[in-house]
């Protein structure tokens, strides 16, 4: 009798120990880190739109983009009252644009710098000449680079200015100028190559630029170049749409640029027809230029490592040493995990995503696809699975 009791007690003790030892291991095994996704929310492709110049039609462009859910970068020249002889077609004082740009930033757009005075007087001729280089060195000053940046920060509420656009595409290839742009804090600078030769129409970049300070785009969507007298590319909506379809099928970044003064507006115009074609796709990330380049760096520089379990809960540290003023966006991590599991970031439960379209860069949420769990979170946090 005593032997039977002792045996039963021994079995019970062993079982209890097994529960303590095995349960946490089973929980850890149930949550497996797969990797970092190429794009936010594991999107298939990306759409980026950039818009140049401080004209009154910037307002119409922003309204059209909001109508179709397209996010973009507005490259604004910040001179308060340019003299009439230096104004672009339909240009107005930039202070009249600031209220609309503040609203744009609140709605997920970005304002990028396009200099203060938009220096563009040097004709596009021999870009290897001493006079051309002298023009670039004289015009890419702290006044132009930092002055436009500071005005955007002051008037829009945007936390940082990530992007620069070369006025008229000048000076983009000079290493000295690129270094000045980087020193002013910009992480990417968009070019506008060879307008006089028609090279600006379709540079055909379909991913991140290998040199972010001489970054082209996929194609222009406009009926003329930004400068007076430029040859107008033919408008063929089917061709514009086909280029997007090509990039989308390849899982690339479709970046199209426009000058507002070279667009038409309304649902029957080529611009809005193209916006309608590319808009509201649930597997596309709609994002401005600066944040998508910041995302690329965040993904490359972020480390994800498992931590010791706490009470049988799987835990992971998500960390990098990037400047959080600049790299303040989220990244998406893929896990294999049970459908019933909850995810906490620094103790805060992440909500399940309900929106159909991905159109922000700094939100936090989870999204499930069967046993695949996508966790979109900001860096330098601890994830816990309960």
C-alpha positions in Angstrom: 0.0 0.0 0.0 2.8 2.4 1.0 4.7 1.4 -2.1 1.7 2.2 -4.3 1.3 5.6 -2.6 5.0 6.4 -3.0 4.8 5.4 -6.7 1.8 7.6 -7.3 3.4 10.5 -5.6 6.6 10.0 -7.7 4.6 9.9 -10.9 2.7 13.1 -9.9 5.9 14.9 -9.1 7.5 14.0 -12.4 4.4 15.1 -14.3 4.4 18.4 -12.5 8.1 19.0 -13.3 7.5 18.1 -16.9 4.8 20.7 -17.2 7.1 23.4 -15.8 10.0 22.4 -18.1 8.1 21.5 -21.3 5.4 24.1 -21.4 7.6 27.1 -22.0 9.6 25.2 -24.7 6.3 24.3 -26.5 5.2 28.0 -26.4 8.5 29.2 -27.8 8.3 26.6 -30.5 4.8 27.7 -31.4 6.1 31.2 -32.3 8.9 31.3 -34.9 10.4 34.4 -36.4 10.5 34.1 -40.2 12.1 37.4 -41.2 11.6 41.1 -42.1 9.3 41.9 -45.0 10.6 43.8 -48.1 7.8 46.4 -47.8 5.6 47.5 -45.0 2.7 45.2 -44.1 4.2 42.6 -46.6 2.8 44.7 -49.5 3.4 43.3 -52.9 4.5 46.6 -54.5 4.8 50.3 -53.6 3.5 53.5 -55.1 5.3 56.8 -54.6 4.3 60.1 -56.2 6.4 63.3 -56.3 5.2 66.7 -57.3 7.4 69.7 -58.0 7.1 73.5 -57.7 5.2 76.1 -55.6 2.3 76.8 -57.9 -1.4 77.4 -57.0 -2.1 74.1 -58.8 -0.4 72.2 -56.0 -3.7 72.5 -54.1 -5.6 70.9 -57.0 -3.0 68.1 -57.1 -3.2 67.4 -53.4 -7.0 67.3 -53.6 -6.9 64.8 -56.5 -4.4 62.6 -54.7 -6.6 62.6 -51.6 -9.6 61.7 -53.8 -7.9 58.5 -54.9 -5.9 57.7 -51.8 -2.4 58.3 -53.4 0.4 59.5 -51.0 3.2 61.7 -52.2 6.0 64.2 -51.7 5.4 67.8 -52.5 8.7 69.5 -53.4 8.2 73.1 -52.4 10.4 76.2 -53.1 10.0 78.4 -50.0 10.8 81.9 -51.2 8.0 84.0 -49.7 7.5 86.5 -52.6 9.6 85.7 -55.7 10.0 88.6 -58.1 7.6 88.4 -61.1 10.3 87.7 -63.6 11.4 84.6 -61.7 8.0 83.1 -61.1 6.8 80.0 -62.8 3.6 79.7 -64.7 0.8 79.9 -62.1 3.3 80.4 -59.3 2.2 82.2 -56.2 3.6 83.2 -52.9 4.4 80.0 -50.9 2.8 81.3 -47.7 -0.6 80.8 -49.4 0.3 77.1 -49.7 1.3 76.4 -46.1 -2.2 75.7 -44.8 -2.8 73.1 -47.5 0.6 71.5 -46.9 -0.1 71.3 -43.2 -3.2 69.4 -44.0 -1.3 67.2 -46.4 1.2 66.2 -43.8 -1.6 65.3 -41.4 -3.1 63.1 -44.1 0.1 61.1 -44.6 1.9 63.1 -47.3 5.4 64.6 -47.1 6.7 68.0 -48.0 10.2 68.0 -49.5 12.7 70.8 -50.2 13.1 72.3 -53.6 15.4 75.1 -52.5 14.4 78.6 -51.5 14.7 80.4 -54.8 14.6 77.4 -57.2 17.9 78.3 -58.9 17.3 77.2 -62.5 18.7 79.9 -64.7 21.7 77.8 -66.0 20.6 76.3 -69.4 20.9 72.5 -69.7 24.0 72.4 -71.9 27.4 70.9 -71.2 27.1 69.6 -67.7 30.9 68.9 -67.6 31.9 72.5 -68.2 33.6 74.7 -65.6 30.8 77.3 -65.9 28.2 74.6 -65.1 30.1 73.4 -62.0 30.5 77.0 -60.9 26.8 77.5 -61.2 26.2 74.5 -58.9 28.8 75.5 -56.3 27.4 79.0 -56.2 23.7 78.0 -55.8 23.9 75.0 -53.4 24.5 77.1 -50.3 23.3 76.8 -46.8 20.7 79.4 -47.6 19.1 77.2 -50.3 19.6 73.8 -48.6 19.0 74.6 -44.9 16.7 77.6 -45.4 14.1 75.6 -47.3 14.4 72.8 -44.8 13.8 75.1 -41.9 10.9 76.8 -43.5 9.2 73.4 -44.1 9.7 72.4 -40.4 8.4 75.7 -39.2 5.2 75.9 -41.4 4.0 72.3 -41.7 4.4 70.5 -38.4 6.4 67.7 -40.2 8.9 66.2 -37.8 11.7 66.0 -40.3 12.6 66.8 -43.9 13.9 63.7 -45.6 13.9 64.7 -49.3 15.4 67.2 -51.7 14.6 67.7 -55.4 17.2 69.3 -57.7 15.6 72.4 -59.3 15.4 71.6 -63.1 17.5 68.6 -62.4 20.7 70.6 -62.3 23.8 69.5 -60.3 22.6 66.0 -59.4 25.8 64.3 -60.5 28.4 66.3 -58.6 29.8 64.5 -55.6 30.5 67.8 -53.9 26.8 68.8 -54.2 25.6 65.5 -53.0 27.8 65.8 -49.9 26.3 69.3 -49.2 22.8 67.8 -49.4 23.7 65.0 -47.0 25.3 67.5 -44.6 22.0 69.4 -44.5 20.4 66.2 -43.2 18.5 65.0 -46.3 18.6 61.2 -46.8 17.5 61.2 -50.4 17.6 63.6 -53.3 15.5 63.2 -56.4 16.9 64.2 -59.8 15.2 65.2 -63.1 17.5 63.9 -65.7 18.0 65.4 -69.2 14.7 67.2 -69.8 16.0 68.9 -72.9 16.9 65.5 -74.4 13.7 63.9 -73.2 15.5 61.6 -70.8 13.3 62.7 -67.9 10.2 61.0 -69.4 10.9 57.5 -68.3 14.1 56.9 -66.3 12.4 53.6 -65.4 13.7 53.1 -61.9 11.6 50.3 -60.3 13.3 50.0 -56.9 15.4 52.1 -54.5 18.1 54.1 -56.2 21.7 52.7 -55.8 22.8 56.3 -55.1 20.0 58.0 -53.0 21.5 61.4 -53.7 21.0 61.0 -57.4 17.7 59.2 -57.3 15.6 59.0 -60.5 12.0 57.7 -60.7 9.9 55.4 -62.9 8.2 57.9 -65.3 6.7 61.3 -65.6 2.9 61.7 -65.7 2.4 65.1 -67.3 1.8 66.7 -70.7 5.0 68.8 -70.7 8.2 69.3 -68.8 8.5 71.6 -65.9 10.3 74.3 -67.9 8.8 76.5 -70.6 9.6 75.3 -74.1 10.3 71.7 -73.1 9.1 69.1 -75.6 5.8 67.6 -74.4 5.8 63.8 -74.2 2.7 62.2 -75.8 0.0 61.5 -73.4 -1.1 57.8 -73.7 -3.0 56.7 -70.6 -2.8 53.1 -71.6 1.0 53.4 -71.8 1.2 55.1 -68.4 -1.0 52.4 -66.9 1.0 49.6 -68.5 4.2 50.8 -66.9 2.5 50.7 -63.5 1.2 47.2 -64.2 4.7 46.1 -65.1 6.2 47.3 -61.9 3.3 45.9 -59.9 3.7 42.5 -61.4 7.4 42.5 -60.6 6.7 43.6 -57.0 8.7 46.9 -57.4 8.4 50.5 -56.5 6.4 52.6 -58.9 7.5 56.2 -58.5 5.9 58.7 -60.8 6.5 62.5 -60.8 4.5 65.5 -62.1 4.5 69.2 -62.3 1.0 70.5 -61.4 1.1 73.1 -64.2 1.4 70.2 -66.7 -1.6 68.3 -65.5 -5.3 68.2 -66.2 -7.9 67.6 -63.5 -11.2 65.9 -63.3 -12.2 62.3 -63.8 -12.0 62.5 -67.6 -8.5 63.9 -67.6 -5.4 61.7 -68.1 -4.0 62.5 -64.6 -7.0 61.3 -62.6 -7.6 58.4 -65.0 -4.1 57.2 -64.1 -4.6 57.8 -60.4 -7.8 55.8 -60.5 -6.0 52.9 -62.2 -3.2 52.6 -59.6 -5.3 53.4 -56.5 -6.8 51.5 -53.5 -5.1 48.2 -54.1 -5.0 46.2 -50.8 -1.5 44.7 -51.6 0.2 48.0 -52.4 1.9 50.4 -50.0 1.1 54.1 -50.8 3.9 56.2 -49.3 5.9 59.3 -49.9 9.5 59.2 -51.1 11.4 60.0 -48.0 9.7 57.5 -45.7 10.1 54.7 -48.2 13.9 55.3 -48.4 13.9 55.5 -44.6 12.1 52.2 -44.4 14.8 50.6 -46.5 17.5 51.7 -44.0 15.4 50.6 -41.0 15.0 47.1 -42.4 18.7 46.8 -43.2 19.8 48.1 -39.8 17.3 46.5 -37.5 18.2 43.4 -35.5 15.5 40.9 -34.3 16.7 38.5 -31.6 14.9 36.1 -29.3 14.9 36.8 -25.6 14.6 34.4 -22.7 11.0 33.4 -22.0 9.0 35.1 -19.2 6.3 32.9 -17.8 6.3 30.7 -20.9 5.8 33.6 -23.3 7.9 34.0 -26.4 9.8 37.4 -26.5 11.8 39.2 -29.1 13.9 42.4 -29.0 13.6 44.6 -32.1 16.4 47.1 -32.1 18.7 49.4 -34.1 21.0 52.4 -33.4 19.4 54.8 -36.0 18.5 58.4 -35.2 14.8 58.2 -34.3 14.1 61.7 -35.4 14.9 60.6 -38.9 14.0 56.9 -38.9 10.8 57.1 -37.1 8.8 54.7 -39.2 7.7 51.1 -38.6 8.9 47.9 -40.1 7.0 44.6 -40.6 8.1 41.2 -39.1 6.7 37.9 -40.2 6.2 35.1 -37.6 4.6 31.7 -37.6 2.2 31.7 -34.7 -1.1 30.2 -33.5 -4.1 32.2 -34.6 -5.3 32.8 -31.0 -2.0 34.4 -29.8 -1.9 38.1 -28.8 1.1 40.4 -29.4 2.3 43.1 -27.1 4.9 45.8 -27.9 6.5 47.1 -24.7 3.5 45.9 -22.8 0.9 47.5 -25.1 -1.3 45.1 -27.0 -1.2 45.6 -30.8 -4.6 45.8 -32.5 -5.5 43.7 -35.5 -5.4 45.7 -38.7 -8.9 46.4 -40.2 -8.0 48.9 -42.9 -8.0 47.6 -46.5 -5.2 49.9 -47.8 -1.7 50.5 -46.4 -1.1 54.2 -46.6 0.9 55.2 -43.5 4.5 54.5 -42.5 4.6 54.7 -38.7 1.6 52.8 -37.4 1.7 49.6 -35.3 -0.6 46.6 -35.8 -0.8 43.0 -36.6 -2.3 41.2 -39.5 -3.0 37.4 -39.8 -2.9 35.1 -42.8 -3.7 31.7 -41.4 -0.6 30.7 -39.3 1.4 33.6 -40.8 1.4 36.6 -38.5 2.7 40.0 -39.7 3.7 42.4 -36.9 4.2 46.0 -37.9 6.0 47.8 -35.1 8.5 50.6 -34.5 12.0 49.7 -33.7 13.6 49.6 -30.2 10.8 47.7 -28.6 10.3 44.3 -27.0 7.6 42.0 -28.5 5.9 39.5 -26.3 3.5 36.8 -27.5 0.8 35.7 -25.0 
